[in-house]
Amino acid sequence: MKLKLAILGSGSGSNMQSIVDAIEAHTLDAEIVCVLTDVPDAKILERAARHHLPGRYVSCAPFRTKLDGAAQEETIRLMREAGADTVVLAGFMRIVKPALLAAFPNRVLNIHPALLPAFPGLCSWKQALDYGCRVAGCTVHFVDAGTDSGPIIVQKAVPIEPNDTPETLHARIQVQEHIAYPEALRLLSEGRLHIQGRRVIIR
């Protein structure tokens, strides 16, 4: 099943780039139908333009940390008009609300730089380092109404080295993110993901 992806991002778009690369390499059966951002000068829009992908800024004022109200309605409208069937949060720094989840049930994905359920929330790689963990990583999961609490699809582990800083650890986690996101979307496109309760069964 060819996925019709809407990408929501706030930053450089490196995770979107990994998805674009997989599509162009014909290892992922998907099409990016729109790229939306809450940051007017986000580099993700530059990446979208380079690949001739429709990109657009959506103002989320007056909210600072969530996608809600008129901005949420506009985002849902734009994604539906573009024909999206799957929403990919790629460095989108806002909490999505129930209306968007209801518009795309079990089709909103996120990537988090930790081995969930450990270290949800912000700067999770630093949390892992401060806690003294020996392993960190990343998780692709379906989004639910909680914070980084949805059913897990794919995880990649990253060993923590003795001389790691938050910056070096985060950089190595991002390398694995760029592998994990296309992998998770590939499983979805192949119809191999099935949600049972709070678990994802891969067949």
N, C-alpha and C positions, 0 to 999 in steps of 0.2 A: 504494500500500500504506500503510494507516494505521499509523504507528509507535506502539508502546506504550513510552513512555519512563520509565526510572527515573533520577531526578536525584540525584547525589551531590555535596554541597557542604559547605563549611566556614565560609562567610562570609555576606555580605549577600544573595546570591542574585540579583545584577543580571543575570547571564547567563541564569539561569532565567527571570527576568522577561521578557527579550527573546523567549524561546521561548514563554512564555505569551501574550505580546502577538501573536505571529505566529499561534498557534493560534486565538486569539479573533478575529483579523482574517481568518481562513480563508485565509491564505497558506501555511500549513503543515498538512498532513494528519497530525496526531499527537494523542496523548492522554498526559498525564502521569499515570502510574498509581501512583507513589510518589516521595516526596522523603525522602532519608536524609541524616543529618549525623553527624559525629563530634564536634560541639561542642554541648553541651546547650542553650546559650542563643543559638545562631546565628540571625541575622535571617532566614536562608532559611526557617526554620520559620514565622516570622511571615508572610512572603510566601505560603507554601504555605497557611496557614490562611485568609488573606484571599481566596484563590481556591478555597477548599474542596478543596484537594488533600491527600491523606493524607501527613502528615509524621511522621517518627520519628527519635529520637536513638538511635545505636548506639555503645556504649562500645567503644573500641578498645584499652583497657588490656590488657596492660602496654606495648604498643608506642607509640612517640611519633611515628614518621614513616611508618609503613606500615600497610596494612590486611591483617591476617594472622590466622592461628589461628582462635579461636572467633568473633571479630568478622567475619572474612571469611565464614565459614560462615553466620553469622546474616544478613549482608548478602545473600548469594546466595539464601538461603532466602526472605527477605522480598521480594526482587525477583521471584523465580519465582512466589511465591504471588500477587503483584500482577498477574502476567501480562505482565511486561516482556519485550520482545524487543530493546531497545536501551538501553545504559547511557550516560548523559551525565555526564561529569565537569565540573562547573561551579564552579570555584574549590575543588575538593576537594584539600586539602593533604596528601595521603598517597599513597604509592606503592602501586599495586594489584599484586597478585601473580598468578602463573600460574593459580591455581585459578579466579579470577574471569574471567580472559581466556578460559580454556577453557570456562567455563560460558556465555559469550556470544561465541563466536568471530567476529572481524571485526565486532563490534557494540558495541565500547566506544570512545567518542569523547572527546577532550579538546580544550580550547582553551588556547593558550600565547601569552603576550604578547611574541612575537618572530617574526621571519621565519626559521623553522627551515629548514635545520639550524643556523643561527647562533644562539648564545646560548641553549642549553638550560639548564634548572635555574632557580634562584630569582632574583628581581629582574632579569630579563633586560632590561627597559627601561633600568635603570641601567647594566647591562653595555654596552648599545649606546651610551649617552650617554658613558660613560667611555672607550670605545674610539674615539670620535670619528666615529661613523657619521653619515651624512647622512639615512638613512632607517631607520625602525624599523617595527613593525607587529605583526600577530598571525597565528596559524596554527591552523586546526582540522585535527586529524589523528586517524587511528585509533591506538589505544594498542597497543603491543607490549611485550615484556619489557624494553626499554631505557628510558632516560630521555629523553622527548620525541623519540623516534626513529622513531615509526611513520609509515606512509604518509600523505602530506599530501593533504588534501581541498581546502581553501580558504585563501587568504592575502589579507590586506589590508595595504597599505603606508601608513605614516604618516610624512610628512616631519618631520625634526627641525629645529626652529627655533633660531636662534642664541642666543636667551635662554631656551631650555627648561631646566627643572629636572626631576629625576626625577618629581616630582609632576605637573607640567603635561603631560609626555610620557605618563605612565601614564594620565592622564585621557583624553587624545585617543585612545590605543590602545583604551581600554575602549569608546569610542563605536563603533569599528570592530568590536570583538568582538561587540557587540550586533547588528551586521548580519551578521557572518560565520557565527555559530553557527546561526541559523535557515536561512541559505542552504545550509549544508552538510547540515543535516537534511532540507531540502527535496529536495536532490539524492538523498539516500538513500531518501526516501519514494517518489520517482519512479522508483526502480530504475536510476538513471543512473550509480551508482558501482560500479566493478569493480576489484578488486585484482589486479594482475599483478606477482608478486614483491614488490618494495618500492615499487611505484608504484600510484597510483590513476588509472584511466582513466575520464574523464567522457564519457558518450555521450548 
